[in-house]
Amino acid sequence: LDILNNTLTVEEATAPVKYIENLAKAAGTTGAFSITSNATAVAQQGTNLWIKDDSGWMLVYGSTGQTYTNGDVIPAGYGGTYVEYKGLPELQNPTGFVATTNKTAVVKPTAVTAANFSWQPLNSYVELIGKVTLDEGKTRNYTLTDESGSAAIYTTSSNITVTTGESVRVRGFVSIYVNGETTTYQITPVESEE
């Protein structure tokens, strides 16, 4: 806006918001974007919110300004920036997340084994049953062992503990952690019980 000469020049924004149809199309997107399909909240733990739509799963990292429970519908228009953090795809800098009064059916976890949980899509909701032990010298690393093998469990906070014992049900999300040449498939737990 040039007030002295009474002129207004309109240009494209330096970082325009892109509109993305669904979660699957968000993968690999750079810059700010908004998603035009509704999503369903699956679980929220601190600044981690796992959501899904008909196309896939996503981890939202950061404050959404809302508290969601499993089955809450998040109206279209939410978005952020797609990032792969240590190999795990997530949506950071969340925007447009609003409170909802709509609820769909509760999202149930897929029953998996320690040997095949990594076949599920990243950020998908799974359930394993087995012997759970706390890794020696650790406070956030656990191992679940069943008849098929072992699975790593890593909590996102030292304030979260996983039930240990001979027969424990663990529900959580398939995640990945890349550190140099080592890639670890693991479960980020949201609940566990004997």
Contacts in CASP RR format, 6 or more apart in sequence:
PFRMAT RR
TARGET T0000
AUTHOR 0000-0000-0000
METHOD contacts of the structure
MODEL  1
LDILNNTLTVEEATAPVKYIENLAKAAGTTGAFSITSNATAVAQQGTNLW
IKDDSGWMLVYGSTGQTYTNGDVIPAGYGGTYVEYKGLPELQNPTGFVAT
TNKTAVVKPTAVTAANFSWQPLNSYVELIGKVTLDEGKTRNYTLTDESGS
AAIYTTSSNITVTTGESVRVRGFVSIYVNGETTTYQITPVESEE
1 7 0 8 1.000
1 8 0 8 1.000
1 9 0 8 1.000
2 8 0 8 1.000
2 9 0 8 1.000
15 31 0 8 1.000
15 32 0 8 1.000
16 32 0 8 1.000
17 32 0 8 1.000
17 33 0 8 1.000
17 34 0 8 1.000
18 29 0 8 1.000
18 31 0 8 1.000
18 32 0 8 1.000
18 33 0 8 1.000
18 34 0 8 1.000
19 33 0 8 1.000
19 34 0 8 1.000
19 35 0 8 1.000
19 36 0 8 1.000
20 26 0 8 1.000
20 29 0 8 1.000
20 33 0 8 1.000
20 34 0 8 1.000
20 35 0 8 1.000
20 36 0 8 1.000
20 79 0 8 1.000
21 35 0 8 1.000
21 36 0 8 1.000
21 37 0 8 1.000
22 35 0 8 1.000
22 36 0 8 1.000
22 37 0 8 1.000
22 53 0 8 1.000
22 54 0 8 1.000
22 55 0 8 1.000
22 56 0 8 1.000
23 35 0 8 1.000
23 37 0 8 1.000
23 39 0 8 1.000
23 51 0 8 1.000
23 52 0 8 1.000
23 53 0 8 1.000
23 55 0 8 1.000
23 56 0 8 1.000
23 57 0 8 1.000
23 58 0 8 1.000
24 55 0 8 1.000
24 56 0 8 1.000
25 55 0 8 1.000
26 33 0 8 1.000
26 35 0 8 1.000
26 58 0 8 1.000
26 79 0 8 1.000
26 82 0 8 1.000
26 91 0 8 1.000
27 82 0 8 1.000
27 89 0 8 1.000
28 82 0 8 1.000
28 84 0 8 1.000
28 89 0 8 1.000
29 82 0 8 1.000
30 81 0 8 1.000
30 82 0 8 1.000
31 81 0 8 1.000
31 82 0 8 1.000
32 79 0 8 1.000
32 80 0 8 1.000
32 81 0 8 1.000
32 93 0 8 1.000
32 95 0 8 1.000
33 79 0 8 1.000
33 80 0 8 1.000
33 81 0 8 1.000
33 82 0 8 1.000
34 77 0 8 1.000
34 78 0 8 1.000
34 79 0 8 1.000
34 80 0 8 1.000
34 95 0 8 1.000
34 96 0 8 1.000
35 76 0 8 1.000
35 77 0 8 1.000
35 78 0 8 1.000
35 79 0 8 1.000
36 76 0 8 1.000
36 77 0 8 1.000
37 53 0 8 1.000
37 54 0 8 1.000
37 55 0 8 1.000
37 76 0 8 1.000
38 53 0 8 1.000
38 73 0 8 1.000
38 74 0 8 1.000
38 75 0 8 1.000
38 76 0 8 1.000
39 51 0 8 1.000
39 52 0 8 1.000
39 53 0 8 1.000
39 58 0 8 1.000
39 73 0 8 1.000
39 74 0 8 1.000
39 78 0 8 1.000
40 51 0 8 1.000
40 52 0 8 1.000
40 53 0 8 1.000
40 71 0 8 1.000
40 72 0 8 1.000
40 73 0 8 1.000
40 74 0 8 1.000
40 104 0 8 1.000
40 107 0 8 1.000
41 49 0 8 1.000
41 50 0 8 1.000
41 51 0 8 1.000
41 68 0 8 1.000
41 69 0 8 1.000
41 70 0 8 1.000
41 71 0 8 1.000
41 72 0 8 1.000
41 73 0 8 1.000
41 74 0 8 1.000
42 50 0 8 1.000
42 51 0 8 1.000
42 52 0 8 1.000
42 57 0 8 1.000
42 70 0 8 1.000
42 71 0 8 1.000
42 107 0 8 1.000
42 125 0 8 1.000
42 173 0 8 1.000
43 49 0 8 1.000
43 50 0 8 1.000
43 70 0 8 1.000
43 125 0 8 1.000
43 172 0 8 1.000
43 173 0 8 1.000
43 190 0 8 1.000
44 50 0 8 1.000
44 67 0 8 1.000
44 68 0 8 1.000
44 69 0 8 1.000
45 156 0 8 1.000
45 157 0 8 1.000
45 160 0 8 1.000
45 190 0 8 1.000
46 156 0 8 1.000
46 157 0 8 1.000
47 61 0 8 1.000
47 62 0 8 1.000
47 63 0 8 1.000
48 59 0 8 1.000
48 60 0 8 1.000
48 61 0 8 1.000
48 62 0 8 1.000
48 156 0 8 1.000
48 188 0 8 1.000
49 59 0 8 1.000
49 60 0 8 1.000
49 61 0 8 1.000
49 62 0 8 1.000
49 64 0 8 1.000
49 68 0 8 1.000
49 94 0 8 1.000
50 57 0 8 1.000
50 58 0 8 1.000
50 59 0 8 1.000
50 60 0 8 1.000
50 123 0 8 1.000
50 125 0 8 1.000
50 173 0 8 1.000
51 57 0 8 1.000
51 58 0 8 1.000
51 60 0 8 1.000
51 74 0 8 1.000
52 58 0 8 1.000
52 107 0 8 1.000
52 124 0 8 1.000
52 125 0 8 1.000
56 121 0 8 1.000
56 124 0 8 1.000
57 121 0 8 1.000
57 122 0 8 1.000
57 123 0 8 1.000
57 124 0 8 1.000
57 125 0 8 1.000
57 173 0 8 1.000
58 89 0 8 1.000
58 90 0 8 1.000
58 91 0 8 1.000
58 123 0 8 1.000
59 88 0 8 1.000
59 89 0 8 1.000
59 90 0 8 1.000
59 91 0 8 1.000
59 123 0 8 1.000
59 173 0 8 1.000
59 175 0 8 1.000
60 90 0 8 1.000
60 91 0 8 1.000
60 92 0 8 1.000
60 94 0 8 1.000
60 97 0 8 1.000
61 83 0 8 1.000
61 85 0 8 1.000
61 90 0 8 1.000
61 91 0 8 1.000
61 92 0 8 1.000
61 94 0 8 1.000
62 92 0 8 1.000
62 93 0 8 1.000
62 94 0 8 1.000
63 94 0 8 1.000
64 78 0 8 1.000
64 94 0 8 1.000
64 96 0 8 1.000
64 97 0 8 1.000
65 97 0 8 1.000
66 97 0 8 1.000
66 98 0 8 1.000
66 99 0 8 1.000
68 74 0 8 1.000
68 100 0 8 1.000
70 106 0 8 1.000
70 107 0 8 1.000
71 103 0 8 1.000
71 104 0 8 1.000
71 105 0 8 1.000
71 106 0 8 1.000
71 107 0 8 1.000
72 100 0 8 1.000
72 102 0 8 1.000
72 103 0 8 1.000
73 100 0 8 1.000
73 102 0 8 1.000
73 103 0 8 1.000
73 104 0 8 1.000
74 97 0 8 1.000
74 98 0 8 1.000
74 100 0 8 1.000
75 98 0 8 1.000
75 100 0 8 1.000
75 102 0 8 1.000
77 96 0 8 1.000
78 94 0 8 1.000
78 95 0 8 1.000
78 96 0 8 1.000
78 97 0 8 1.000
78 98 0 8 1.000
79 91 0 8 1.000
79 94 0 8 1.000
79 95 0 8 1.000
79 96 0 8 1.000
79 97 0 8 1.000
80 91 0 8 1.000
80 92 0 8 1.000
80 93 0 8 1.000
80 94 0 8 1.000
80 95 0 8 1.000
81 91 0 8 1.000
81 92 0 8 1.000
81 93 0 8 1.000
82 89 0 8 1.000
82 90 0 8 1.000
82 91 0 8 1.000
82 92 0 8 1.000
83 89 0 8 1.000
83 90 0 8 1.000
83 91 0 8 1.000
83 92 0 8 1.000
84 90 0 8 1.000
85 92 0 8 1.000
86 176 0 8 1.000
86 177 0 8 1.000
86 178 0 8 1.000
86 179 0 8 1.000
87 176 0 8 1.000
87 177 0 8 1.000
87 178 0 8 1.000
87 183 0 8 1.000
88 122 0 8 1.000
88 123 0 8 1.000
88 175 0 8 1.000
88 176 0 8 1.000
88 177 0 8 1.000
89 122 0 8 1.000
89 123 0 8 1.000
90 123 0 8 1.000
107 125 0 8 1.000
108 125 0 8 1.000
109 125 0 8 1.000
109 126 0 8 1.000
109 127 0 8 1.000
109 171 0 8 1.000
109 172 0 8 1.000
110 120 0 8 1.000
110 124 0 8 1.000
110 125 0 8 1.000
110 126 0 8 1.000
110 127 0 8 1.000
111 126 0 8 1.000
111 127 0 8 1.000
111 128 0 8 1.000
112 119 0 8 1.000
112 120 0 8 1.000
112 126 0 8 1.000
112 127 0 8 1.000
112 128 0 8 1.000
113 128 0 8 1.000
113 146 0 8 1.000
113 147 0 8 1.000
113 148 0 8 1.000
113 149 0 8 1.000
114 128 0 8 1.000
114 130 0 8 1.000
114 144 0 8 1.000
114 145 0 8 1.000
114 146 0 8 1.000
114 148 0 8 1.000
114 149 0 8 1.000
114 150 0 8 1.000
114 151 0 8 1.000
115 148 0 8 1.000
115 149 0 8 1.000
116 148 0 8 1.000
117 126 0 8 1.000
117 128 0 8 1.000
117 151 0 8 1.000
117 174 0 8 1.000
117 185 0 8 1.000
117 187 0 8 1.000
118 174 0 8 1.000
118 185 0 8 1.000
120 126 0 8 1.000
120 174 0 8 1.000
121 174 0 8 1.000
122 174 0 8 1.000
122 175 0 8 1.000
122 176 0 8 1.000
123 173 0 8 1.000
123 174 0 8 1.000
123 175 0 8 1.000
124 173 0 8 1.000
124 174 0 8 1.000
125 171 0 8 1.000
125 172 0 8 1.000
125 173 0 8 1.000
126 171 0 8 1.000
126 172 0 8 1.000
126 173 0 8 1.000
126 174 0 8 1.000
126 187 0 8 1.000
127 169 0 8 1.000
127 170 0 8 1.000
127 171 0 8 1.000
127 172 0 8 1.000
128 144 0 8 1.000
128 146 0 8 1.000
128 151 0 8 1.000
128 169 0 8 1.000
128 170 0 8 1.000
128 187 0 8 1.000
129 146 0 8 1.000
129 167 0 8 1.000
129 168 0 8 1.000
129 169 0 8 1.000
129 170 0 8 1.000
130 144 0 8 1.000
130 145 0 8 1.000
130 146 0 8 1.000
130 166 0 8 1.000
130 167 0 8 1.000
130 168 0 8 1.000
130 170 0 8 1.000
131 144 0 8 1.000
131 145 0 8 1.000
131 146 0 8 1.000
131 165 0 8 1.000
131 166 0 8 1.000
131 167 0 8 1.000
131 168 0 8 1.000
132 142 0 8 1.000
132 143 0 8 1.000
132 144 0 8 1.000
132 145 0 8 1.000
132 153 0 8 1.000
132 162 0 8 1.000
132 163 0 8 1.000
132 164 0 8 1.000
132 165 0 8 1.000
132 168 0 8 1.000
132 170 0 8 1.000
132 192 0 8 1.000
133 142 0 8 1.000
133 143 0 8 1.000
133 145 0 8 1.000
133 164 0 8 1.000
133 165 0 8 1.000
134 141 0 8 1.000
134 142 0 8 1.000
134 162 0 8 1.000
134 164 0 8 1.000
135 141 0 8 1.000
135 142 0 8 1.000
135 143 0 8 1.000
139 158 0 8 1.000
140 154 0 8 1.000
140 155 0 8 1.000
140 156 0 8 1.000
140 157 0 8 1.000
140 158 0 8 1.000
140 160 0 8 1.000
141 152 0 8 1.000
141 153 0 8 1.000
141 154 0 8 1.000
142 152 0 8 1.000
142 153 0 8 1.000
142 154 0 8 1.000
142 155 0 8 1.000
142 162 0 8 1.000
142 164 0 8 1.000
142 189 0 8 1.000
143 150 0 8 1.000
143 151 0 8 1.000
143 152 0 8 1.000
143 153 0 8 1.000
144 150 0 8 1.000
144 151 0 8 1.000
144 153 0 8 1.000
144 168 0 8 1.000
144 170 0 8 1.000
144 187 0 8 1.000
145 151 0 8 1.000
151 185 0 8 1.000
151 186 0 8 1.000
151 187 0 8 1.000
152 184 0 8 1.000
152 185 0 8 1.000
152 186 0 8 1.000
152 187 0 8 1.000
153 162 0 8 1.000
153 170 0 8 1.000
153 186 0 8 1.000
153 187 0 8 1.000
153 188 0 8 1.000
153 189 0 8 1.000
154 175 0 8 1.000
154 177 0 8 1.000
154 186 0 8 1.000
154 187 0 8 1.000
154 188 0 8 1.000
155 161 0 8 1.000
155 162 0 8 1.000
155 188 0 8 1.000
155 189 0 8 1.000
156 188 0 8 1.000
160 189 0 8 1.000
162 168 0 8 1.000
162 170 0 8 1.000
162 189 0 8 1.000
162 192 0 8 1.000
163 170 0 8 1.000
163 192 0 8 1.000
163 193 0 8 1.000
163 194 0 8 1.000
165 194 0 8 1.000
167 194 0 8 1.000
168 192 0 8 1.000
168 193 0 8 1.000
168 194 0 8 1.000
169 192 0 8 1.000
169 193 0 8 1.000
169 194 0 8 1.000
170 187 0 8 1.000
170 189 0 8 1.000
170 191 0 8 1.000
170 192 0 8 1.000
171 189 0 8 1.000
171 190 0 8 1.000
171 191 0 8 1.000
171 192 0 8 1.000
172 187 0 8 1.000
172 188 0 8 1.000
172 189 0 8 1.000
172 190 0 8 1.000
172 191 0 8 1.000
173 187 0 8 1.000
173 188 0 8 1.000
173 190 0 8 1.000
174 185 0 8 1.000
174 187 0 8 1.000
175 185 0 8 1.000
175 186 0 8 1.000
175 187 0 8 1.000
175 188 0 8 1.000
176 183 0 8 1.000
176 184 0 8 1.000
176 185 0 8 1.000
176 186 0 8 1.000
177 183 0 8 1.000
177 184 0 8 1.000
177 186 0 8 1.000
178 184 0 8 1.000
END
